[in-house]
Amino acid sequence: MEEKIVLEALFDAVIILPSEDEDQNHGGIVVPDLGKEKNKTGTVVSVGPGKYTLQGVLLPPQLQVGDTVVIPTMGFTTFEYEDEELWIGPENQILAKINQN
């Protein structure tokens, strides 16, 4: 029987599937946005259970699976899993949650 591996965030970590990059297209030539450091967006695919305080109180995560978030240009680990690039990092480093009305 083949075992299926499922990637699960631990502690206060989140796992994010990055949004597709939007490179500009000029006359059929794709021009990547080089030289401009900008924050990335992605969709949360796994959230850890939270983080314990020094007093032993569990602080639950603020994010949920399916949330769209903005992450900084540096600080998250890039991880290749089942031919998908994922970002893994602590929830408190996420810059914003994008609310879609």
Secondary structure, DSSP 8 states (H G I E B T S, - for coil): ----------TTEEEEEE-----EEETTEEE--TT----EEEEEEEE---EE-TTS-EE--S--TT-EEEE-SSSSEEEEETTEEEEEEEGGG--EEE---
